[in-house]
Amino acid sequence: EEEALIELLNRLTSGSAGSVHEAYLLAQGVHSLLGQIRESIQAETAAALKREETHYKNTTDGGAWLDTREDHYKALTESRYLQQRAQLIETLFLWWGDVLRASTGVPARELPNAAAATEAIAARLTTPEILRRIRRLEELRDHLSRNIQEALALEVAFLKIFRFAE
């Protein structure tokens, strides 16, 4: 997932990077990536539940046990999804950290395969502007932890974080 996110971020070096349209497309790309992650996790947990049902169907009380296991796998699915989403947000922090390092002349990079994009963005923004965008990313993480609708939180935050052109 990290590679897919970096691929989306690397597109920001194009001439139209920083426009409202590009920020919105990036938000949609991340939302789509999160949807794929959720589907993958749901498929894994559904398969695990099915295996348990098959294995234990004749050895337990059936209904009560099945309800408990279904609840377990629903919680597991949501927990794993939230963990994966948090990892993607942390990747965004690493990316913006690289932008900040590039803008201040520090050669080290956390995401070397995104160096061209981070350096291009660093050349367009001042250090205070970069720090403001990192603050907006922190706000996004906070909003997502407060159960605000994910798609809306992403779109609003990405318009604030990734729009460079006025």
C-alpha positions in Angstrom: 0.0 0.0 0.0 2.9 2.4 0.8 4.2 1.9 -2.8 0.8 2.7 -4.2 0.5 5.8 -2.1 4.0 7.0 -3.1 3.1 6.4 -6.8 0.1 8.7 -6.3 2.3 11.3 -4.6 4.9 11.1 -7.3 2.4 12.4 -9.8 2.5 15.8 -8.1 5.6 16.8 -10.1 3.4 17.4 -13.2 2.7 20.9 -14.5 -0.8 20.9 -13.1 0.3 19.7 -9.6 -1.1 21.7 -6.8 -4.4 22.6 -8.5 -7.7 21.9 -6.9 -8.3 19.2 -9.5 -5.1 17.4 -8.7 -5.6 17.7 -4.9 -9.1 16.2 -5.4 -7.8 13.4 -7.7 -5.1 12.6 -5.0 -7.8 12.4 -2.3 -9.9 10.1 -4.6 -6.9 7.9 -5.2 -6.2 7.5 -1.5 -9.8 6.9 -0.8 -9.8 4.2 -3.6 -6.6 2.7 -2.1 -8.3 2.6 1.3 -11.3 0.8 -0.3 -9.1 -1.8 -1.7 -7.4 -2.3 1.6 -10.8 -2.7 3.3 -12.0 -5.2 0.7 -8.8 -7.3 1.1 -9.1 -7.4 4.9 -12.8 -8.3 4.6 -12.0 -11.1 2.2 -9.3 -12.5 4.5 -11.5 -12.4 7.6 -14.5 -13.8 5.8 -12.4 -16.8 4.7 -11.1 -17.3 8.2 -14.7 -17.3 9.6 -15.8 -19.7 6.9 -12.9 -22.1 7.8 -13.9 -21.9 11.5 -17.6 -22.5 10.6 -16.6 -25.6 8.6 -14.3 -27.0 11.2 -16.5 -26.4 14.3 -20.0 -26.6 12.9 -20.7 -30.0 14.4 -18.8 -29.6 17.7 -20.4 -26.4 19.3 -23.7 -25.0 20.2 -23.9 -23.4 16.8 -25.9 -20.1 16.9 -24.4 -18.5 20.0 -20.8 -19.5 19.0 -21.3 -18.3 15.5 -22.6 -14.9 16.6 -19.6 -14.5 18.9 -17.2 -15.4 16.1 -18.9 -13.1 13.6 -18.6 -10.2 16.0 -15.0 -11.2 16.6 -14.2 -11.1 12.9 -16.1 -7.8 12.4 -14.0 -6.2 15.1 -10.8 -7.7 13.7 -11.7 -6.4 10.2 -12.2 -2.9 11.5 -9.1 -3.0 13.7 -6.9 -4.1 10.9 -8.4 -1.5 8.5 -7.8 1.3 11.0 -4.2 0.1 11.5 -3.6 0.1 7.7 -5.2 3.5 7.3 -2.9 4.8 10.1 0.1 3.4 8.3 -0.9 5.3 5.1 -1.3 8.5 7.1 2.2 7.9 8.6 3.5 7.5 5.1 2.1 10.9 4.3 4.0 12.3 7.3 7.2 10.7 6.1 6.6 12.2 2.6 6.1 15.7 4.0 9.1 15.2 6.3 11.1 14.5 3.2 9.7 17.7 1.6 10.7 19.6 4.7 14.2 18.1 4.7 14.6 18.9 1.0 13.5 22.5 1.6 16.1 22.9 4.3 18.9 21.2 2.4 19.1 18.0 4.5 20.1 15.2 2.2 18.6 12.3 4.2 15.3 10.9 2.9 12.8 8.5 4.5 11.2 7.7 1.1 14.1 7.7 -1.4 11.8 6.5 -4.2 9.8 9.8 -3.8 12.9 12.0 -3.8 12.1 13.7 -7.1 8.6 14.6 -6.1 9.5 15.8 -2.6 12.3 17.9 -4.0 10.0 19.4 -6.6 7.4 20.3 -4.0 10.1 21.7 -1.7 11.2 24.0 -4.4 7.6 25.4 -4.7 6.9 26.0 -1.0 8.5 27.9 1.8 9.3 26.2 5.1 6.4 27.9 6.9 4.1 26.7 4.2 5.4 23.1 4.5 4.9 23.2 8.3 1.4 24.5 7.8 0.6 21.5 5.6 2.1 19.1 8.1 -0.2 20.7 10.7 -3.2 20.1 8.4 -2.1 16.4 8.1 -2.1 16.2 11.9 -5.6 17.6 11.8 -6.6 14.9 9.3 -5.3 12.2 11.6 -7.2 13.8 14.5 -10.4 14.0 12.5 -10.1 10.3 11.4 -9.6 9.3 15.0 -12.9 11.1 15.9 -15.0 9.1 13.5 -15.6 11.9 11.0 -16.7 10.6 7.7 -13.6 9.3 6.0 -14.2 10.5 2.4 -15.1 14.0 3.5 -12.2 14.3 5.9 -9.8 13.2 3.2 -11.1 15.6 0.5 -11.1 18.6 2.8 -7.7 17.8 4.2 -6.2 17.1 0.8 -7.5 20.4 -0.6 -5.7 22.1 2.3 -2.5 20.0 2.1 -1.9 19.5 -1.6 -3.3 22.6 -3.3 -0.3 24.9 -4.1 -1.7 27.0 -6.9 -4.0 29.8 -6.1 
